[in-house]
């Protein structure tokens, strides 16, 4: 049936004008795509496309006409034999026989109420004649095939092709086209997602009619009957691995177009790269799951009392699991029986699965005889399960830790990938743009960069030894900063101090350049000065930043000293292809505003490469097997936050993990164990096959005493050491 666009209650003598048909304006939703044309989001009450009749495949038109109105091109709008049957049925007590032509269906559903009245049938007939006098047959069929409701919020055959089969209408097989043609009779209840058996039976009837009408041959008929159709599950017609990005676009479009956002057919092309987005999503999911499982099973998501009868049990399971929707490959299930070596559960689709001992390892403690009541698995427990590539099921659970990942083109500012959390449907909070968190040691490179401006160099020696700052310096209580590992090496170079993330050395360096100078230095990287302290804890990252800010800030080191403006929307067009907006990004960072001396960016990059070669981020170069990686780990106080920020070539990426209500991620967890694996998984995919990146040496920087130094400081006498004891200086 068609979706009614009006509730005009007409009588045979009061026919409306046909403006809604002549000037047809379908409600087409907002659609969001990656830069390489992959659909990642669709917003609107109706899923709908508009396809001109000349572009609708012949086999789709024939399939529809075969089952709905085989004499469409011959009659004048009314099939008299069919109407006679319907009128007789009306007079006998109900409209039990369908006899409406396609023209009559257009008349009914654009203009009439749903009441099954004799007078309405006459009005329908008269409207059909009027429509036939006003529009051509092809125009009428075009209206029908674009407007008809086909289930799953899909209106029109083009939209249904994408929703059910993930294909353009022109690419459907005969068997698929026949299945769509069978849907108008009962689109909500008998579509292939809601009721595959009924949809299949209707498809077979369509194919038989096509054969009988000689639209297809016997061989085509048999081949189509034998075709095994793969129907997409609900929600799979678009890529659901970029939902945070799609929501960002929706909000931006709504701010400009208000309610028209959902009906005028806006097509938004983002800067996202599909392969990068997929790598980011998979990296986030894999490593968050790994972290979660390192910290044990938390027990079932809910519990229900199972009824004794099978019918009641099936109904309860279906109702319960609707409240616990699937999270990508993590499916919910209700436990039917549970023991240490075997567990039986029922999925949302009604099928039962059995888990063996290997699949129960995570939940072993919950299946032990003396399991704590809070985690014990019993019949009626709602659990999560996942199936491996060999078809084996295992108990798992939904992580409750927050996560963020963002990758930018550090030359243009274009987003390449963004994952704002583990599961958008569970929480729409976008950690990339909305989470203000302590950066920990990930802020240190900016302190070191500020120090380079003051005459320090990577070879400057700093005393890595216990330090006490008195109340005169702190303005409050005395303070003793400590290294995370409680190991102190004595005099070390600034290069080693950053590579090993020495806290005390960073505080000594900040004391030398002053907290005020460092604080004033940070905004050039895009940090919010109001969210950074003007005291010595600044060196340890006690301020607040977002992952997006961090990515933009590290991009300044990556691109030679230029500030970038991250942007997501590349182009906005309407349904006719008219461009409403098109971004005009810079081609290279050099067209942006310079905020840092090229020498400073070069030397700081060399320090960040050391981090990934010999320091706390060494796993990055080891896992990636390349030496053109630069970055820094970060772990905030008490391991509330884990970070890795870094870059290679034109890509800067930041990974973060932490709880929304800040608490420790674990005594043995650091940025290197939490965020770095996500970052390396992504970079492994995005850097595959790319040559090593070489940063050009800028003018005004030279090698001296085994490390880089600005030429003017070399001539004037660079700072050789910082806070060394007299005997330590004598040993130099």
C-alpha positions as CSV (number, residue, x, y, z in Angstrom):
1,X,0.0,0.0,0.0
2,X,1.1,3.6,-0.6
3,X,1.9,5.9,2.3
4,X,-1.0,8.4,2.5
5,X,0.2,12.0,2.1
6,X,-3.2,13.5,2.7
7,X,-6.4,12.6,4.6
8,X,-8.8,14.3,2.1
9,X,-12.2,12.8,2.6
10,X,-13.8,13.2,-0.8
11,X,-17.2,12.4,-2.2
12,X,-17.8,11.4,-5.9
13,X,-18.8,15.0,-6.7
14,X,-15.9,16.7,-4.8
15,X,-12.7,15.7,-6.5
16,X,-9.5,17.5,-5.5
17,X,-7.1,19.0,-7.9
18,X,-4.0,17.0,-8.7
19,X,-1.3,19.4,-7.6
20,X,0.3,16.8,-5.2
21,X,0.8,14.5,-8.2
22,X,1.7,17.0,-10.9
23,X,4.2,18.7,-8.6
24,X,5.3,15.6,-6.7
25,X,7.7,16.4,-3.9
26,X,8.6,13.2,-2.0
27,X,10.1,13.4,1.5
28,X,13.6,12.3,0.9
29,X,15.8,11.8,4.0
30,X,19.2,13.3,4.8
31,X,22.0,10.9,3.7
32,X,25.6,11.0,4.8
33,X,28.5,9.5,2.9
34,X,32.2,9.0,3.2
35,X,34.5,10.7,0.7
36,X,34.5,7.5,-1.3
37,X,30.7,7.3,-1.4
38,X,29.8,4.8,1.3
39,X,26.5,5.5,3.0
40,X,27.1,5.9,6.8
41,X,23.9,7.6,7.9
42,X,20.3,8.2,7.0
43,X,17.9,10.5,8.9
44,X,14.2,10.9,8.2
45,X,10.9,9.2,9.0
46,X,10.9,7.7,5.6
47,X,13.7,6.0,3.7
48,X,13.1,7.2,0.2
49,X,14.8,7.9,-3.1
50,X,13.4,9.3,-6.3
51,X,14.2,7.5,-9.6
52,X,12.9,8.6,-12.9
53,X,10.8,6.0,-14.8
54,X,13.4,5.8,-17.6
55,X,16.0,4.7,-15.0
56,X,13.8,2.0,-13.4
57,X,14.9,-1.4,-14.8
58,X,12.4,-3.1,-17.1
59,X,12.4,-6.3,-15.1
60,X,11.4,-4.4,-12.0
61,X,8.5,-2.7,-13.8
62,X,7.4,-6.0,-15.3
63,X,7.5,-7.8,-11.9
64,X,5.3,-5.1,-10.3
65,X,2.8,-5.0,-13.2
66,X,2.6,-8.8,-13.3
67,X,1.4,-9.0,-9.7
68,X,-0.4,-5.7,-9.2
69,X,-1.9,-4.6,-12.6
70,X,-1.0,-6.6,-15.7
71,X,-3.3,-4.5,-17.9
72,X,-2.0,-1.2,-16.7
73,X,-0.9,0.1,-20.1
74,X,-4.2,-1.1,-21.7
75,X,-7.0,0.1,-19.4
76,X,-8.2,3.7,-18.8
77,X,-7.5,3.6,-15.1
78,X,-10.1,1.1,-13.9
79,X,-10.3,-2.7,-14.4
80,X,-14.1,-3.1,-14.6
81,X,-14.1,-6.8,-13.9
82,X,-12.1,-6.3,-10.8
83,X,-14.2,-3.4,-9.6
84,X,-17.3,-5.4,-10.1
85,X,-16.0,-8.1,-7.9
86,X,-15.0,-5.6,-5.2
87,X,-18.4,-3.9,-5.2
88,X,-20.2,-7.2,-4.8
89,X,-17.9,-8.0,-1.9
90,X,-18.6,-4.6,-0.4
91,X,-22.4,-5.2,-0.6
92,X,-22.0,-8.6,1.1
93,X,-20.3,-7.1,4.1
94,X,-16.8,-6.1,3.4
95,X,-14.1,-5.1,0.9
96,X,-12.6,-8.6,0.8
97,X,-11.3,-8.7,-2.7
98,X,-8.6,-6.3,-4.0
99,X,-9.3,-4.9,-7.5
100,X,-7.6,-1.6,-7.5
101,X,-5.4,-0.8,-10.5
102,X,-2.2,1.0,-9.9
103,X,-3.9,4.3,-10.9
104,X,-6.6,3.7,-8.3
105,X,-4.0,3.0,-5.6
106,X,-2.3,6.3,-6.4
107,X,-5.7,8.0,-6.2
108,X,-6.6,6.3,-2.9
109,X,-3.4,6.8,-1.1
110,X,-2.6,10.4,-2.2
111,X,-6.1,11.7,-1.5
112,X,-8.5,9.4,0.3
113,X,-9.1,8.2,3.9
114,X,-8.5,4.5,4.8
115,X,-12.3,3.9,5.5
116,X,-13.6,0.9,3.5
117,X,-16.8,2.6,2.2
118,X,-18.8,2.1,-1.0
119,X,-18.7,5.8,-1.6
120,X,-14.9,5.8,-1.3
121,X,-14.6,3.2,-3.9
122,X,-16.7,5.3,-6.3
123,X,-14.5,8.3,-5.6
124,X,-11.5,6.3,-6.1
125,X,-12.8,5.3,-9.6
126,X,-13.5,8.9,-10.5
127,X,-10.2,10.1,-9.3
128,X,-8.5,7.4,-11.3
129,X,-10.1,8.7,-14.5
130,X,-9.1,12.2,-13.7
131,X,-5.5,11.1,-13.0
132,X,-5.4,9.2,-16.3
133,X,-6.6,12.3,-18.2
134,X,-3.9,14.5,-16.5
135,X,-0.9,12.3,-16.4
136,X,0.7,9.8,-18.8
137,X,0.9,6.1,-17.9
138,X,4.7,6.4,-17.3
139,X,4.1,9.4,-15.0
140,X,1.6,7.4,-13.0
141,X,3.8,4.4,-12.7
142,X,6.8,6.6,-11.8
143,X,4.7,8.1,-8.9
144,X,3.7,4.7,-7.7
145,X,7.1,3.1,-7.8
146,X,8.7,6.0,-5.9
147,X,6.0,6.4,-3.3
148,X,4.8,2.9,-2.5
149,X,5.6,1.7,1.0
150,X,7.6,-1.6,1.1
151,X,8.3,-2.1,4.8
152,X,11.2,-1.3,7.1
153,X,10.6,2.5,6.6
154,X,11.5,2.0,2.9
155,X,9.4,4.0,0.4
156,X,9.8,3.3,-3.2
157,X,11.6,0.5,-5.0
158,X,15.0,2.2,-5.1
159,X,15.1,2.6,-1.3
160,X,13.8,-0.9,-0.8
161,X,16.6,-2.3,-3.0
162,X,19.1,-0.7,-0.7
163,X,17.4,-1.6,2.6
164,X,16.9,-5.3,1.8
165,X,19.7,-6.1,-0.5
166,X,22.3,-3.2,-0.1
167,X,22.3,-2.6,-3.9
168,X,21.1,0.0,-6.3
169,X,17.9,-0.8,-8.1
170,X,19.7,-1.4,-11.4
171,X,21.8,-4.1,-9.9
172,X,19.1,-6.4,-8.6
173,X,18.7,-9.9,-9.9
174,X,15.3,-11.1,-11.2
175,X,14.7,-13.0,-8.0
176,X,15.4,-9.9,-5.9
177,X,13.2,-7.7,-8.1
178,X,10.3,-10.2,-7.8
179,X,10.6,-10.2,-4.0
180,X,10.3,-6.4,-3.9
181,X,7.3,-6.5,-6.3
182,X,5.5,-8.8,-3.9
183,X,5.7,-6.4,-1.0
184,X,3.0,-3.8,-1.6
185,X,0.2,-6.2,-0.5
186,X,1.4,-6.4,3.1
187,X,4.7,-4.5,3.4
188,X,4.9,-4.3,7.2
189,X,4.1,-7.9,8.1
190,X,5.3,-9.8,5.1
191,X,8.6,-8.3,4.2
192,X,11.7,-10.5,4.1
193,X,13.1,-9.2,7.4
194,X,9.8,-9.5,9.4
195,X,8.5,-12.7,7.7
196,X,10.9,-14.4,5.3
197,X,8.6,-17.3,4.6
198,X,5.7,-15.1,3.5
199,X,7.9,-12.9,1.5
200,X,9.3,-15.9,-0.3
201,X,5.9,-17.3,-1.1
202,X,4.8,-14.0,-2.5
203,X,8.0,-13.8,-4.6
204,X,7.3,-17.2,-6.1
205,X,3.8,-16.0,-7.1
206,X,5.3,-13.0,-8.8
207,X,7.7,-15.1,-10.7
208,X,4.9,-17.5,-11.8
209,X,2.9,-14.5,-13.1
210,X,5.9,-13.1,-15.0
211,X,6.3,-16.5,-16.7
212,X,2.7,-16.8,-17.5
213,X,2.7,-13.4,-19.0
214,X,5.8,-14.3,-21.0
215,X,7.9,-11.6,-19.3
216,X,10.5,-14.3,-18.5
217,X,11.3,-17.7,-20.0
218,X,10.9,-21.0,-18.2
219,X,14.7,-21.1,-17.7
220,X,14.7,-17.7,-16.1
221,X,11.8,-18.7,-13.9
222,X,13.5,-21.8,-12.6
223,X,16.8,-20.0,-12.1
224,X,15.2,-17.2,-10.1
225,X,13.3,-19.7,-8.0
226,X,16.5,-21.5,-7.1
227,X,18.4,-18.3,-6.2
228,X,19.4,-18.1,-2.6
229,X,18.6,-14.5,-1.6
230,X,20.7,-12.8,1.1
231,X,18.6,-10.3,2.9
232,X,20.2,-7.7,5.1
233,X,19.3,-7.6,8.7
234,X,17.6,-4.5,10.0
235,X,20.0,-1.6,10.1
236,X,22.6,-3.2,7.8
237,X,21.7,-1.2,4.7
238,X,24.2,1.5,5.6
239,X,27.6,1.2,7.2
240,X,26.9,1.5,11.0
241,X,30.6,1.8,12.0
242,X,30.5,5.6,11.7
243,X,27.4,6.5,13.6
244,X,29.2,9.2,15.7
245,X,30.2,10.9,12.5
246,X,26.7,10.7,11.0
247,X,25.3,12.3,14.1
248,X,27.8,15.1,14.0
249,X,26.7,15.8,10.4
250,X,23.0,15.6,11.4
251,X,23.4,18.2,14.1
252,X,25.3,20.5,11.8
253,X,22.6,20.2,9.1
254,X,19.8,20.7,11.5
255,X,21.4,23.9,12.8
256,X,21.1,25.2,9.3
257,X,18.0,23.6,7.7
258,X,15.9,22.8,10.8
259,X,13.1,20.3,10.0
260,X,13.8,20.5,6.3
261,X,16.9,18.5,7.1
262,X,14.9,15.3,7.1
263,X,12.7,15.8,4.0
264,X,14.5,17.7,1.3
265,X,17.0,15.0,0.2
266,X,20.2,16.6,1.4
267,X,23.3,14.5,0.5
268,X,26.3,15.2,2.6
269,X,29.8,14.0,1.6
270,X,32.2,13.9,4.5
271,X,36.0,13.8,4.4
272,X,36.1,10.3,6.0
273,X,38.0,7.6,4.2
274,X,36.0,4.3,4.4
275,X,39.1,2.0,4.8
276,X,40.4,4.3,7.5
277,X,37.1,4.4,9.3
278,X,36.8,0.7,9.2
279,X,40.3,0.2,10.6
280,X,39.6,2.7,13.4
281,X,36.3,1.0,14.3
282,X,37.8,-2.5,14.3
283,X,40.9,-1.3,16.3
284,X,38.7,0.4,18.9
285,X,36.4,-2.6,19.3
286,X,39.2,-5.2,19.4
287,X,41.3,-3.4,22.0
288,X,38.5,-2.2,24.2
289,X,37.3,-5.8,24.4
290,X,40.8,-6.9,25.2
291,X,41.1,-4.4,28.1
292,X,37.6,-5.3,29.4
293,X,38.3,-9.0,29.4
294,X,41.6,-8.5,31.2
295,X,39.6,-7.1,34.1
296,X,37.2,-10.0,34.5
297,X,33.5,-10.9,34.1
298,X,31.0,-8.5,35.7
299,X,28.0,-10.8,35.5
300,X,24.7,-10.9,33.5
301,X,23.1,-7.7,32.2
302,X,19.7,-8.6,33.6
303,X,17.7,-11.6,34.9
304,X,14.2,-12.9,34.1
305,X,12.1,-15.7,35.4
306,X,11.6,-18.2,32.6
307,X,8.0,-19.5,32.1
308,X,7.3,-23.2,31.9
309,X,5.6,-23.3,28.5
310,X,7.6,-22.9,25.3
311,X,5.3,-20.3,23.7
312,X,5.4,-18.1,26.8
313,X,9.2,-18.5,27.1
314,X,9.7,-17.5,23.5
315,X,7.6,-14.5,23.9
316,X,9.4,-13.4,27.1
317,X,12.9,-14.0,25.5
318,X,11.9,-11.9,22.5
319,X,10.6,-9.1,24.6
320,X,13.5,-9.1,27.0
321,X,16.2,-9.1,24.3
322,X,14.6,-6.1,22.5
323,X,15.8,-4.2,25.5
324,X,19.3,-5.5,25.0
325,X,20.0,-4.9,21.3
326,X,23.0,-6.4,19.5
327,X,26.2,-4.3,19.6
328,X,27.7,-5.1,16.2
329,X,28.8,-8.8,16.6
330,X,28.0,-9.0,20.3
331,X,24.6,-10.6,20.5
332,X,22.3,-10.8,23.6
333,X,20.9,-14.1,24.7
334,X,18.9,-15.5,27.6
335,X,20.4,-18.5,29.5
336,X,18.3,-21.6,29.5
337,X,20.7,-23.8,31.4
338,X,24.1,-23.2,32.9
339,X,27.0,-25.4,34.2
340,X,30.8,-25.1,34.5
341,X,31.3,-27.0,31.2
342,X,28.2,-26.2,29.2
343,X,25.7,-23.4,28.8
344,X,22.6,-23.3,26.6
345,X,21.0,-20.0,25.6
346,X,18.4,-18.6,23.3
347,X,19.0,-15.7,20.9
348,X,16.7,-12.9,19.9
349,X,15.8,-14.7,16.6
350,X,14.5,-17.7,18.7
351,X,17.4,-20.1,17.9
352,X,19.2,-22.0,20.7
353,X,23.0,-22.2,21.0
354,X,25.2,-24.3,23.1
355,X,28.6,-23.1,24.6
356,X,31.2,-25.6,25.5
357,X,34.0,-25.2,28.2
358,X,36.2,-23.2,25.9
359,X,33.5,-20.6,25.3
360,X,32.9,-20.2,29.0
361,X,36.4,-19.2,30.1
362,X,35.6,-15.5,30.7
363,X,32.6,-16.5,32.8
364,X,34.2,-19.4,34.7
365,X,34.0,-17.7,38.0
366,X,30.3,-17.0,37.4
367,X,29.6,-20.7,36.8
368,X,31.5,-22.0,39.8
369,X,29.5,-23.7,42.6
370,X,30.3,-20.9,45.0
371,X,29.9,-18.0,42.6
372,X,29.0,-14.7,44.1
373,X,25.3,-14.0,43.6
374,X,25.9,-10.8,41.7
375,X,27.8,-12.5,38.9
376,X,26.3,-16.0,39.0
377,X,24.9,-17.3,35.7
378,X,21.6,-19.2,36.1
379,X,18.6,-19.9,33.8
380,X,17.0,-16.5,32.9
381,X,20.4,-14.6,33.0
382,X,20.7,-12.1,30.1
383,X,24.2,-12.5,28.7
384,X,26.3,-11.5,25.7
385,X,27.7,-14.0,23.2
386,X,30.0,-13.8,20.2
387,X,30.6,-16.3,17.4
388,X,34.1,-16.9,15.9
389,X,34.9,-17.7,12.3
390,X,34.5,-21.4,13.0
391,X,31.0,-21.0,14.3
392,X,31.9,-21.5,18.0
393,X,30.1,-19.4,20.6
394,X,31.7,-17.7,23.6
395,X,30.5,-15.7,26.5
396,X,31.5,-12.0,26.4
397,X,30.2,-8.8,27.8
398,X,29.6,-5.2,26.8
399,X,32.5,-3.0,28.0
400,X,31.6,-0.1,30.2
401,X,34.8,1.9,29.6
402,X,34.8,5.1,27.4
403,X,37.0,5.3,24.3
404,X,37.9,7.8,21.6
405,X,39.8,7.6,18.4
406,X,40.3,10.4,15.8
407,X,42.6,10.6,12.7
408,X,43.2,13.8,10.8
409,X,45.0,14.8,7.6
410,X,47.6,17.0,9.3
411,X,48.1,19.1,6.2
412,X,44.4,20.0,5.4
413,X,42.6,19.3,8.7
414,X,40.2,16.8,7.1
415,X,38.9,14.0,9.3
416,X,40.0,10.6,8.1
417,X,38.3,8.5,10.8
418,X,36.4,9.1,14.0
419,X,35.1,6.7,16.7
420,X,33.4,8.5,19.6
421,X,32.7,5.5,21.8
422,X,32.4,1.8,21.9
423,X,28.7,1.6,20.9
424,X,26.7,4.6,19.7
425,X,23.4,3.0,20.4
426,X,24.4,2.5,24.0
427,X,25.7,6.1,24.5
428,X,25.6,9.0,22.0
429,X,28.3,10.9,24.0
430,X,31.0,11.6,21.6
431,X,34.3,11.3,23.5
432,X,36.3,12.7,20.6
433,X,34.7,16.1,20.7
434,X,32.9,16.2,24.1
435,X,35.2,14.5,26.6
436,X,37.4,16.9,28.5
437,X,40.1,14.8,30.2
438,X,43.5,15.1,31.8
439,X,46.2,14.5,29.1
440,X,48.8,13.2,31.5
441,X,52.3,12.9,29.9
442,X,50.8,13.5,26.5
443,X,51.1,17.2,27.3
444,X,54.9,17.1,27.8
445,X,56.0,17.6,24.2
446,X,54.4,21.0,24.3
447,X,56.4,21.9,27.4
448,X,59.6,20.7,25.7
449,X,58.7,22.7,22.6
450,X,58.3,25.8,24.7
451,X,61.7,25.1,26.3
452,X,63.4,24.9,22.8
453,X,62.3,28.5,22.3
454,X,64.2,29.4,25.5
455,X,67.5,28.0,24.4
456,X,67.3,24.4,25.6
457,X,68.1,21.5,23.2
458,X,67.5,17.8,23.2
459,X,71.1,17.3,24.4
460,X,70.7,19.5,27.5
461,X,71.2,17.6,30.7
462,X,68.5,17.6,33.3
463,X,68.8,16.1,36.8
464,X,66.4,13.2,37.1
465,X,66.5,13.1,40.9
466,X,63.9,13.5,43.6
467,X,62.7,17.1,43.9
468,X,60.8,19.0,46.6
469,X,59.2,22.3,45.7
470,X,58.6,24.4,48.8
471,X,55.5,26.4,49.6
472,X,57.2,29.6,48.4
473,X,57.3,28.1,44.9
474,X,53.9,26.2,44.9
475,X,52.0,29.0,46.6
476,X,50.6,26.3,48.9
477,X,51.7,23.0,50.3
478,X,55.2,21.7,49.5
479,X,55.1,19.2,46.6
480,X,57.3,16.3,45.6
481,X,56.7,15.1,42.0
482,X,57.5,11.5,41.4
483,X,58.4,9.3,38.4
484,X,55.7,6.8,37.7
485,X,58.1,3.9,38.1
486,X,59.9,5.5,41.0
487,X,63.2,5.1,39.2
488,X,65.6,8.1,39.0
489,X,68.6,8.1,36.7
490,X,70.4,11.3,37.7
491,X,71.7,13.5,34.9
492,X,70.1,12.6,31.6
493,X,69.4,14.4,28.3
494,X,66.1,16.0,27.6
495,X,65.8,13.6,24.7
496,X,65.9,10.6,27.1
497,X,63.8,12.4,29.7
498,X,60.9,12.8,27.2
499,X,61.4,9.3,25.7
500,X,61.1,7.7,29.2
501,X,58.5,10.2,30.3
502,X,60.3,11.3,33.4
503,X,58.0,13.4,35.5
504,X,60.6,15.1,37.7
505,X,62.7,16.1,34.7
506,X,59.6,17.7,33.1
507,X,58.8,19.6,36.3
508,X,62.4,20.9,36.4
509,X,62.2,22.0,32.8
510,X,58.9,23.8,33.5
511,X,60.4,25.5,36.5
512,X,63.2,26.7,34.3
513,X,61.0,28.3,31.7
514,X,58.2,29.2,34.2
515,X,54.6,27.9,34.3
516,X,53.4,31.2,33.0
517,X,55.5,31.0,29.9
518,X,54.5,27.5,29.1
519,X,50.8,28.3,29.8
520,X,51.0,31.2,27.3
521,X,52.7,28.9,24.8
522,X,49.9,26.3,24.7
523,X,47.1,28.2,22.8
524,X,49.1,28.4,19.6
525,X,48.5,24.6,19.4
526,X,44.7,25.1,19.8
527,X,44.5,24.3,23.5
528,X,42.0,26.2,25.7
529,X,44.2,28.3,28.1
530,X,41.4,28.5,30.6
531,X,41.4,24.7,31.1
532,X,45.2,24.6,31.8
533,X,46.7,25.3,35.2
534,X,49.3,28.0,35.7
535,X,51.4,25.9,38.1
536,X,53.9,23.1,38.1
537,X,51.4,20.3,37.7
538,X,51.0,21.6,34.1
539,X,54.0,19.5,33.2
540,X,52.2,16.4,34.3
541,X,49.0,17.1,32.3
542,X,46.5,18.1,35.0
543,X,44.6,20.4,32.7
544,X,41.8,19.4,30.4
545,X,41.8,18.6,26.7
546,X,39.6,16.8,24.2
547,X,41.0,14.1,21.9
548,X,40.2,16.3,18.9
549,X,42.2,19.2,20.4
550,X,45.1,16.8,21.0
551,X,45.0,15.6,17.4
552,X,45.0,19.1,16.0
553,X,47.8,20.1,18.4
554,X,50.1,17.2,17.5
555,X,49.5,18.1,13.8
556,X,51.4,21.3,14.3
557,X,54.6,19.2,14.9
558,X,53.7,16.9,12.0
559,X,53.2,19.6,9.4
560,X,56.2,21.8,10.2
561,X,54.5,24.4,12.5
562,X,51.1,25.3,11.0
563,X,47.8,25.4,12.8
564,X,45.0,23.3,11.1
565,X,41.3,23.7,11.4
566,X,39.7,20.2,11.5
567,X,36.7,19.9,9.2
568,X,34.3,17.1,8.4
569,X,31.8,18.2,5.7
570,X,33.3,18.2,2.2
571,X,30.1,18.9,0.2
572,X,26.3,19.3,0.7
573,X,24.0,18.8,-2.3
574,X,20.3,18.6,-2.7
575,X,18.4,15.7,-4.3
576,X,18.8,17.1,-7.8
577,X,22.6,17.4,-7.4
578,X,22.7,21.1,-6.8
579,X,25.7,21.9,-4.6
580,X,24.6,24.0,-1.6
581,X,28.0,24.0,0.1
582,X,31.5,22.9,-0.7
583,X,34.5,23.2,1.6
584,X,37.5,25.1,0.3
585,X,40.3,23.5,2.4
586,X,43.9,24.3,2.1
587,X,45.9,22.0,-0.2
588,X,48.8,21.9,2.2
589,X,49.5,23.1,5.7
590,X,51.8,25.8,4.4
591,X,48.6,27.7,3.3
592,X,47.6,27.9,7.0
593,X,48.7,30.1,9.8
594,X,52.2,29.4,11.1
595,X,52.2,29.1,14.8
596,X,55.5,27.4,15.5
597,X,59.0,27.9,14.1
598,X,59.8,25.2,11.5
599,X,63.0,24.4,13.5
600,X,61.0,23.8,16.6
601,X,58.6,21.5,14.9
602,X,61.5,19.6,13.4
603,X,63.4,19.1,16.6
604,X,60.2,18.2,18.6
605,X,59.3,15.7,16.0
606,X,62.8,14.1,16.4
607,X,62.1,13.9,20.2
608,X,58.7,12.2,19.5
609,X,60.4,9.7,17.1
610,X,62.7,8.8,20.0
611,X,59.7,8.0,22.2
612,X,58.5,5.4,19.6
613,X,62.0,4.0,19.1
614,X,63.5,3.7,22.6
615,X,60.9,5.1,25.0
616,X,57.4,4.4,26.4
617,X,56.0,4.2,22.9
618,X,58.6,1.8,21.5
619,X,55.9,-0.8,20.8
620,X,54.7,1.5,18.0
621,X,57.7,1.2,15.8
622,X,58.1,-2.5,16.7
623,X,54.6,-3.4,15.8
624,X,54.6,-1.3,12.6
625,X,58.1,-2.3,11.5
626,X,59.0,1.3,10.5
627,X,61.0,4.2,11.9
628,X,58.9,7.1,10.6
629,X,56.6,7.1,13.6
630,X,56.4,10.0,16.1
631,X,54.2,10.1,19.2
632,X,53.8,10.2,22.9
633,X,52.0,8.1,25.5
634,X,50.0,9.7,28.3
635,X,48.7,8.4,31.6
636,X,46.9,10.7,34.0
637,X,47.1,10.5,37.7
638,X,46.0,7.2,39.2
639,X,45.6,5.9,35.6
640,X,42.2,7.6,35.1
641,X,43.1,8.2,31.4
642,X,45.3,6.4,28.9
643,X,46.5,8.2,25.7
644,X,48.6,7.8,22.7
645,X,49.0,10.7,20.3
646,X,51.2,10.6,17.2
647,X,51.7,10.9,13.5
648,X,53.4,9.6,10.4
649,X,53.3,11.2,7.0
650,X,50.1,13.2,6.5
651,X,48.1,11.4,9.2
652,X,47.9,12.4,12.9
653,X,45.8,10.1,15.2
654,X,44.9,10.1,18.8
655,X,43.5,7.3,20.9
656,X,42.1,7.6,24.5
657,X,40.5,5.3,27.0
658,X,38.9,6.1,30.4
659,X,35.7,5.8,32.4
660,X,33.1,8.5,32.0
661,X,32.9,8.7,35.8
662,X,36.7,9.0,36.3
663,X,38.2,6.1,38.1
664,X,41.4,4.0,37.8
665,X,41.7,1.9,34.7
666,X,43.9,-0.5,36.7
667,X,47.3,-0.4,38.5
668,X,49.1,-2.0,35.6
669,X,47.4,0.0,32.9
670,X,49.1,2.9,31.0
671,X,48.7,4.8,27.8
672,X,51.1,2.2,26.3
673,X,48.7,-0.7,27.2
674,X,45.4,1.0,26.6
675,X,45.6,3.5,23.8
676,X,48.8,2.6,21.9
677,X,47.4,-0.7,20.6
678,X,44.4,1.0,19.1
679,X,46.7,3.6,17.4
680,X,49.0,1.0,16.0
681,X,46.2,-1.2,14.7
682,X,44.9,1.8,12.8
683,X,48.3,2.9,11.5
684,X,49.1,-0.6,10.4
685,X,46.1,-0.4,8.0
686,X,46.5,3.2,6.9
687,X,50.3,3.1,6.3
688,X,50.3,-0.3,4.6
689,X,52.3,0.0,1.3
690,X,53.3,3.6,1.9
691,X,57.0,4.6,1.7
692,X,58.8,5.9,4.8
693,X,58.3,9.6,5.4
694,X,61.3,11.8,5.5
695,X,61.0,15.2,7.1
696,X,63.0,17.9,5.4
697,X,65.7,19.6,7.5
698,X,64.7,23.3,7.8
699,X,67.3,26.1,7.7
700,X,68.8,27.3,10.9
701,X,69.1,24.0,12.8
702,X,72.3,22.0,13.0
703,X,73.8,18.9,14.7
704,X,76.0,19.9,17.7
705,X,77.2,17.7,20.5
706,X,75.4,14.7,19.1
707,X,71.9,16.3,18.8
708,X,69.9,19.1,17.1
709,X,70.3,22.7,18.1
710,X,69.1,26.0,16.8
711,X,72.0,27.8,15.1
712,X,71.6,31.1,17.1
713,X,71.7,29.2,20.4
714,X,74.7,27.3,19.2
715,X,76.5,30.5,18.4
716,X,75.3,32.3,21.6
717,X,75.9,29.3,23.8
718,X,73.1,26.9,24.4
719,X,72.0,25.8,27.9
720,X,74.1,22.8,28.7
721,X,72.5,21.6,31.9
722,X,69.6,22.1,34.2
723,X,69.5,21.7,38.0
724,X,72.6,19.6,38.2
725,X,74.5,19.4,41.5
726,X,78.0,20.9,41.5
727,X,79.6,17.4,41.5
728,X,77.4,16.4,38.6
729,X,78.4,19.4,36.5
730,X,82.1,18.6,37.3
731,X,81.6,15.2,35.8
732,X,80.4,16.5,32.5
